[in-house]
Each structure stands twice: as structure tokens, then as C-alpha cells.
């Protein structure tokens, strides 16, 4: 059946519904509402249809729903509420499909190292809760996404070309639209648009040729733009670094942990055996994530996206592996191997690479200050995440600056 026939059939059914008597209106109208949603979805599932067709179908379905709702003033309130909810679902269920000339994106299993055009890495389970901060490096043509101070995603990008350079600075996400067309550039499709300024700078899906090529926006692989869209919120922080003007969090050269805004070389001084730094006042509440790095021989504690502590670490044996644990309710009933006088917590491995490992067995290979362990134990709660890694989490400071350099 042709698209016009489908839409006519759906509309005629709506009009028939509107003519029904009082005894039948409620249930039938709600059923027809669901039917129109299915009809519109069936069109959008057609892979040969373009984005504008999908948008038109979505708009048509919502228009029809609005007509029914307008004629339902005499329905009981609960029915009108259901229809309104269904209308909202239809309106938000039509994600903008990938334009043919946009880069789809290729996932890679590497959280560090160079990215080819279109490549991205996404692992949100590393840090499931906490504030999200996005860093954009114009020199590296990359984006890094942090949640609770921990890197959960990164991607190649394409920023503004010569004469249309993307401005550096600290921005907030002002607006978000899954479906968006440019009013300035010939109605160009911009799926998963997140606006940073009211003068035309945004993050969105686009073509990534391997160099800066946009009119100032930050182009992303389509698949990554959808993941990022779901992870961020209006008001979220985006920092763009150009490598010339210092920006918070070392935006132009980011690492696997979010550098604090007030980063100082003293914060990265080498710690002696059993030595630790503890500053819980830097963030008094929020989710906690702990990073244990055998490469750094250190343990780091972040709360609500801010570093509040670190300690020197001794590791028995060579590799710890790559693991993610979350703290459950209660204790094991056994004495803690790290905080003397306490019961060991119940930790569940939720992610990682290779063979799984028991948290208690892993703890038996770690040694750090018992005083630090008690301080941490006083702060953690069910839901706390621990990331164990053999890769460096912090990079060495350059001698003549407060910026980091690769190891």
C-alpha cells in the first residue's frame, strides 16, 4: 500500500473514532491511538525512506493524535491522560536516521591511543553514575567523555575548518534535539544535535573526513552521537581546548581520569610507601568511583567527579587484569584484608576482560595504608564502583608546565 493510502486509512479511522457514541469512545480511541503509532513506525522501519520522510510521518501521526485529543474533552480524565502520554511517546520515538553521507562510526576496544576517522570507544559501565563532563581536543580531533571523573567514552571528531574555527572555552549544553535541520546551511540534517551557543556552535552527527571540515560545529560519528545524546543532560559541561589557551581539565590533552580544575604539579608528586592524600572536603557528597592502577602503583578516589584522595599501592605479582566491581549491601562476614577491624564488603564483578576474579582474592594482592583504607571505608556505600587496571591512569607532568605529557 502506498504511503498516502496508509496515512489516509489511519486518518479515516481516527475520524470514524471521533464519531463514535459516548459508550465506546474511551477504549476504542486509545486502541486507535496505538494503531497509528504502529502504522507510523512501520513506515520508519522502511530502510529506503529518508530522514525527511520519517520526520513527516512522525509529524503526521502526532497531528492525528492531537485531533483526537482535541475531541476528547468529554472523556474521563484518565483516558485523556493516556492519550496524551501516547502522543508524547509517538513524538519522541522517531529518532533521526543516519543521513547517507554521515560517518556511521566504528567501535574500537581501545580507551587510549590514536583514533582513525569515525572510530570511537564507549564503556559506560566503568562509571554508571555521576556528573558527565565532555572534553574536546581540537589539536587531537578527539572527544573524551567522563562520568564521575572516569573516562567512559571517546571518539574521533571533525571541528571547524580554517576560517570557521570552533571556539575554545567552557560551555553548557543549552538545547538537545534528536531530530534537527540547520536553518543556516540549506536545511542540512544534524541528528542528535546538542547546542553549545546560540550563534551556531553545536555537537551533532556528521561527516568525518579526518581533518577539521565543519562550519564551526563538532561533528561526531552517527552511532557515537546517539550514545552521547543519551548520556548527557541540558546544562552539562563541555570544555573545548585548542592547545593555546589554558582550559580546565586539560581539555586539549585529556587522559583516562578527569584532571581537576585546580590541577597543580604537587597533586601528582610521587607518594612514598603507605603515604596518601585525603581531601574529602573537595566534594562532600555524591557517587564514589575508585581506580586501582598497578602501572601507577596508586589508588585514586573520585566523588561526584572530583578527586578526593589517592594512596601509594603495592601489588603482589605482576598483572591485576582489567575488572570493574560494584559494592553490594551487607558484608561477607569475614575480616577485611585492607581495613583491619572491619568486615569485608560484598563486591560483585560487573565487567572486565578475560577470566573473572574473586574480589577477596584480588584484595589479597594489594597493600596500602590501613589508615587510608579506613577513611575510604567510612565514605563508600552500596553502588560504589571500583575499577582495576594495569594501564596508567595518570600521566607524568611536563617539567616546564602544568600540562600532562604521554608516558
N, C-alpha and C positions, 0 to 999 in steps of 0.2 A: 504494500500500500504506500502511496506517495506521502511525503511529509505533510502536505496540505490536507490530505484526506484524514490523516491521523489527528491533526490538530482540530479539524472541523468536527470529527467524530467526538473528540473529547469535549469540545465546547458545546456541541448539541446535547451531550449527556448532562453537562452542567445545567444548561438551560432547562432541560426536562426536569432535573432535580429541583430547580427553583420553583417549578410549577406544582410540585407535589403538595398534597394536603398536609395539615398540621400533624397528623398521626404518624406520618412516615418520614418527616424531614430529618430528624436527628441522625439516626443510624445510616440512612441512605446517603446523606450528604457527606458524612465522614468517610463512608466507603468510596464514594466517587472522588473525594479529595485524594485518597491514597491511590486510586486508579490513575489519576492524572499524573501523579508523581512517577508512577511506574512507566506510563507512556512516554513522558519526557525523558526519563532515564534511558529507556530503550533507544531513543534517538542518540543520546550522548554516548551510548556504548558502541555506536557505529564508528569504527576507527577511520572511515573515509570522510567523516564530517569534519569541517574545520572549526576553529575556536569560535569564530563569529556565529556560526550556525548553532553551536552549543549554547552560546550566550543568549541567542534569540529564543531558543526553545525553553531555556530556563525562565527567561522573562515572560514568555507566553504562559507557561504553567503558573507562575506566580500571579500574573494578571487574572487568569481564570479563577484562581483561589480567592483573590481579592473580591471578584464579582460575587462569589458565593458568600463570602463573609459579610459583604455589604448587605446581602439579602437575608441574613440570618439574625437580624436584630431581635426577632421574637423567639429565638431558640433559647433554651435554658443556658445559663452562663457556662456550665461545664462543657457543653457542646461547642459553644463559640471559642472557648479556650483551647479545646483540642484542635479545632480548625486553624486557629492562629498559630499553634505550635507546629502543625503540619506544614503550613505555609512557610514558616521560618526554616524548617528543615529542607524543604524543596529549594528555597532561595540560597541556602548555604551548601547544598550538596553537589553543586556543579563546579568542581574545581576546573580551572582553565587548563586545557590540554597543552602539551608541548608544541609550540609552533615548529614547523618543519626545519627552519633554518637556525633554531636554537640548539645549543650543545646539550645533549641529554645528560651526560655525566658518566663517569666510570669509577666505581668504588675501588679503593685500594686498601690493603691491610696495614698500611704504614702510618703511624702517628707522627713520624718525623721524616726528614729528607725532602728532596725536591719533588715537585708535583708537575706532571705534564698537563697541558691544557685539557680541561674537562675532568681531571682526576679529583677525587675527594675521599675523605675518611670520616666515618661517623660512628661513634660508640657512646650513646647517651647513658648506657647502664653504668659507665665508670663513675658517674656522679649524678644520681637520679633526681636530686633536689637541690634547691638553692638558686641564688640570682644568676642570671645569664649576662655575660659581657662578651661582645664581639669585637675583635681586633682585626683591622685591615692594614696590611703592609703593602704600600704602593711600590717600594723597590722590589719586593719579592713577588708581587702579584699574587698574594695569598690572603685568605681569611682564616682566622682561628676563633673558635667558639668555646667559651669556658662556662662551666656551671659550677657554682660554689668554689671557684678558683681553679678548677681542674679542667684540662683540655678534654672536650667530648667530641669535637669535630673540627675539621679544617678542609679548605677547598682552594683550588685554583680560581682566579678571578680575571676579569678584564676591566680595568678602570678607564678613566678619561684619557683621550688621546691628546697629543700636543695641541695647545690652543683651547682645549676643553678639559683641562686637568681636574681631577677630583680633589676637592679641598681637604687638607688635613684638619684635624681637630677632634673635639669630643661632641658627639651628637646624641640625641634621643630619638627613638622611633616615634614619629608623630602620627603615622597612619599606616594601616595594613589593609591590603586588598588582594585576595587570591586572583581575582579577575580584574585586569586593568589595561586600558589602552591609552597611549600617550596623546595628550591634546596638542602637543608641540610638534611631534615628529610623525606626521602622516598616519595617525591612529595606530602606531606600532604596538604590537602586543607585548605586554610586560607582566607575565604571570608571577604570582607570589611577590607582589610589589610591597616594599616596606620603605616608607618615605622618611628621609632624614632632614630635609629642608623644604620650605615652601617655595623655593626657587628652582626646583627641578632635580635635586640630587636624591637618589633612592637606590635600594638594593633590589634586584629582581633577576629573573631568568633571562638569559641572552646568549649570544654567540661568543665563544671564547677562542679567538684565533691564536692565542699565545703571546699577546702583547696588548698594551693599552689601546683600546679602539672605540670606546664609548663617547658619548657627548658629555660625560661627567658622572654618570651613574656607575654603580658597581655591578657588573654582570656576573652571574653565577650559573653553573650547570643547572639545568632544569630540575633534575632529581634532588640536588642539594638544596636548591632554593625552596623546595617544598618541605624538606626536613627542617631547614632553618625557620621557615614561616611558622611551623607548628611549635617550635621550641621557644620563640621569643614572645614578648608582650609589648603592647604600647607603653612608651616611657622607658623601654630598655636602653641600655648604654651601648653605643657603637663608637669606638675610637679609631680614627684613621691616621696612620703615621706615614710621613714622607721621607724619613731618614734625615731630615734637615732641621725641622723644628721639633724640639723635645715634646713628646706626648706622654700622658700617663700610661702605665702598664707596659712600657717599651713596645708600643704598638707596631713599630716598623720592623722589629726583630723579636717576635714572641717565642716563648718556649712552651713546655708541656704543663707548666703551672703559671697561673696569672701572677705577674710581678705586682707588688703593692704600689699604690700611687706614690707613696713616700719612700720609695726604694733608696737605700743608702748602701755603700760598699760594706759598712760594718755589719749589715744584716746577713752578709754572705761570708763572714770570716769563718775560718776553719775552727771546728769545735774539738776540744780535747776529749779524752776518754771520760765518759759519764757526765760530760758537760751538756748544758741545754739552755735555751732561751725560752721564756714563758711570759707572754703578754696577753692574757685573756681579755683585758680591757679594750683591746683593739676592735673587738666585736663581742658584745655581751650576750647575744642570743642568735639562734638560727641553726640550721643543719651543720653537722661536722663531717668533714672528709679527712682521712689520714692517708698520707702517702709514705710508703716504706720503700726506699731505693737502696739496693745493695751496691749499685755503682757509685752513688754519692756517699754511702756509708752514713746515711742520715734518715731521720724520720721527720715528716712535716705535718703540721696540723692546721687545717683551714676551717674557719667558721663563718658562715654566711658570705663566703667569697673573700675573706680576709685571713692572712696568715696570723695565727696567734701563738704558735710555738714550733720549735724544732729541737732535735736532740741528736747527739752523736750515736752511731749504731755500730755494733759489732755483729758480724754474721758468721756462723759456723758453716764451713763448707763453701762451695763456690756459688752456684746459681740458686736463687729462690724460685724462679719462674715468674709467670705473669698470672696474677689472680686478683679477683675482686670479691670481698666479703661484706656482708651486712650483719649488723648486730640484731639479734632476736631478743624477745622478752626472757627474763629469768637467767639462771646460771646453770652451769654443768654440775655444780655441787663439789667440784674438785678445786683445790687451791690454785690460784693464779700463778703462772710461771714468771710473770712480768711485774706484777704488783703484789709483793708479799703481804699476807694477812687478809687478802681479799679472795672471793670466789671467782673462778674463771667465768667469763661471759660466754653465751652461746652464739657462735658465729656460723653463718651459712655462706658457702661459696656460691656466688650468683653468676660469675662469669670468669673467663680466663682462657688460657691457651694450654694445649697439651693435657696431660693427665691431671685429674683433680688431686687436691691435697687437703688433709685434715688441718683445721686451724690450730689445734693444740700441738700437732707435730711441727707445724711451721713456727709456732711461738717458741718451741724448744731450741730453735736455732738462732734466736735473736737475743741480744743483750743490749740494754740501755739503762739509763739512770732509773732506779726504783722510785726516786722522788718524782721524776718526770712522769713515770707510769701512774703514780697515784693522782697527780694533778689531772692527767688526761682522763683517768677513770672517773674522777669527780664530775667531769663535764659531758661525757658521752652518754647517749641514750639509744634505745632501740631505733633502728633506722640509720645509725651511723655507718658510713662506708669506709672500708679500708682497701686501698689499692696497693698491691705488692708488685714490684717491678725490678728488673735487672738493668734497666736503662737509666741514664741520668735524668733527674727531674729538674735540676737547676744547673745553669751553665756558669762558667767562670767569668768574673768581671774583667773587662779590659782595663789595663793599667792606667790609662790616661782618661778614663771616662766612667760614668756610672752605667753605661750600656753593657749588655752581655755580648760575648762572642761565642761562637760554637767551640765546643771542646775539640 
